[in-house]
Amino acid sequence: MKIEELKKQGWTNKEIGEETGFHPATIARRLAADDPPTKRTVPDELLVMNQHWQTRIEELLTKWPRLLGISVFHRLCSEGFTGGYSTVTRQLREVRGPRFRAADRASVPIHTDPGEEAQFDFCDLNDWAARWGWTAPLYCFGMILCWSRQGIWWFTTSQDQHHTFEGMARFFDSIGGIPAACRTDRMGALGRTQGTRFVLHSSAVGFAAHHATAITACKARDAKRKGKVERPFRQLQETFLPEVEIDGIPADITDLNRRAAAWLDERVHGVESRTTGETPAARMLLERSFLGSLPRTRFDTDYVETRRVHNILPFISVEGSRYSVPTNVLGQKVEIRRSVDSNRFEVRWAGNIIATHTLVADGHVDVWDPAHRHQAETVALSDTPVRPALRLITDTTDEEPGRLELGVGFDVDPPDLAARYPLDINDDDGEVGA
């Protein structure tokens, strides 16, 4: 209602002020003025959200249109902004409008008890790797405890079975225990779909048995069942990675993992959850007592293969290239072992490491260890061929069996078969007699 109408009805300035919330002096000045009131003007240098910060927000949204308000706020604060979070969000709404729309239907969180369930999945980040000029694939393994919301992000170069097991093992190590069940979608690396059923591969069954847990797959078209791990992936792509790009592209995947761990501790585990009202770090202290114990030995997630060394050349073939080994294993079967997060592999024979190499980027090359090359050249140029060593086998293990030296000239002359087996052949009838 206009104050002029109230005044015509006989209201006093004090009564109008109490009705409208304005001071009576303000009411009096307004009634005395002929023109409508003008908006108060404040010099730009006195505004908290001045033109400088408005321009900065527009610059951030131009490059990252879906950047969260909390990320914009933290970035402005690092550059000297002294206003509050609500000041930033008001400006964001003016620039791009409401960020989220109402859902089509209502939903409620799925309750889980402490230690009952964890959820895990992979997120494809190859588009981010391409933006940063990285040539290797980039994926993020995420796993989170459903009750406490304590989780990890592990950036790696593959989402195969070995990397899945390694990510889960790292998560178990980080929380110091094993949940009763681990839920994911129908990963082809873990099993196969048979109609409505999902059957785990034998290796996945062995991993679950090793940790005394259950690997459970969501039903078809039931992705919301593992929403607790999907929501952090949205936070990953819309908050963490843009902030990483603003602060400077990581030098490598190790640097990215280091920054992710620090970011989670500061911005996720140390901040109250809007759902639980507590910090994940505080709830983790309570949930840890409900977790199962870690196994005595860590599950072996290495890539393990066998190769047979060439009979003449001291080489084994790995991913199209040949790598040297000692000459004493010619023709022998050896084991190749490589960690999932490493480009170096070990060659083992009879339980001992006999060679270590770094995988080369370009295939179809020969990779020599200098010691192996010197040994091979020495043997090849030697006048005396290498003979198998004879060793004395004893009944006891008190002392190491020594080499049995037979001396020089031990070669045995071939027998004279004509003298040893004389034959009398009759040319007339072809009979043979001794």
Beta strands, then each sheet from edge to edge (+ up, - down):
strand 1: 117-124
strand 2: 139-145
strand 3: 151-156
strand 4: 181-184
strand 5: 191-194
strand 6: 197-200
strand 7: 214-217
strand 8: 303-308
strand 9: 315-318
strand 10: 321-324
strand 11: 333-338
strand 12: 344-349
strand 13: 352-358
strand 14: 366-367
strand 15: 424-425
strand 16: 432-433
sheet 1: 3+ 2- 1+ 4+ 7+
sheet 2: 5+ 6-
sheet 3: 8+ 11- 12+ 13-
sheet 4: 9+ 10- 14-
sheet 5: 15+ 16-
end
